[in-house]
């Protein structure tokens, strides 16, 4: 195996290990708060604490990813997250299981969200340092597969641990995976990243403004970021509210809800395998548009059909389409952004996700209580098809999507 492939695989494994621990704790905390409180207010507060800090820090962390060694940023963010998790685990016997613990979980979620906000742009910008440009789509697909497999296993593991153990047990597992992941990453020699000579003399705010000007004055990158934000917003009814839809439509047992989660992650893993072996269309934007169109059509289908087995079959393909979209967007940013600006662009991409998802939940969550969810899924699926059509007709986007 070539040296760059060994480095990349080792790097991806390190991130997969830490992601498993983080996903495990995230599922465990949400389920614990949900079961202990049965309170929409507490669950909403937890959602805000899990996304808003990441959104806010993404603007700064993108600058840091361009200014400082990305490997160091990833290790530091993992260390801070592990330290906060360890502090919570050590304090739990002394703060009981009442409101004090719930507030401690909120504080820990804020710290974990900040750490994720620092880490995400650094990881996205580091992959092009390791992988030759002609292999980016394939290795982004491999990374998507690894992440989906980890997220496929995490809910099952969290459920088993909470059933036979405690929330505190999951925290210690997360700490162990962080130590292992940091240890693996420490052994990877990362090529020197490209930085502008005046970067260290400029303020963070100045560099942030430069990055924003670069991203949104570039017609292609600006439209890509905005389209990704719209995509995440429109994906909420059929994707992020899937368990709510299934519980209302097909059955409210844990079996149905767990099955939907596992099927969704299985589809995403299959999409990663597809992209990892196939590599996508030579025109990266075509991969994006096919994924968007399929995503929209499948959303309409899942809202219209009445058979649960057919719904699950469509959910698998839905996961494949989701991976196609996310992998294509990531690869296009890696290929079309200047190396010295990639951290900031990935920071804005992270902000689009962590900002548009809560907005979508705030809009479609209440709407789901006053109108049929099937209608929401069909309408947003149709809007996704329109988005794909608009991008297809926009030569400023489609004409610049050719592989280099």
Secondary structure, 3 states (H helix, E strand, C coil): CCHHHHHHHHHHHHHHHHHHHHHHHHHHHHHHHHHHHCCHHHHHHHHHHHHHHHHHHHHHHHHHHHHCCHHHHHHHHHHHHHHHHHHHHHHHHHHCCCHHHHHHHHHHHHHHHHHHHHHHHHHHHHHHHHCCHHHHHHHHHHHHHHHHHHHHHHHHHHHHHHHHCCHHHHHHHHHHHHHHHHHHHHCCCCCCCCCCCCHHHCCHHHHHHHHHHHHHHCHHHHHHHHHHHHHHHHCHHHHHCHHHHHHHHCCCCHHHHHHHHHHHHHHHHHHHHHHHHHCCCCEHHHHHHHHHHHHHHHHHHHHHCCCHHHHHHHHHHHHHHHHHHHHHHHHHHHHHCCHHHHHHHHHHHHHHHHHHHHHHHHHHHHHCCCCCHHHHHHHHHHHHHHHHHHHHHCHHHHCCCECC
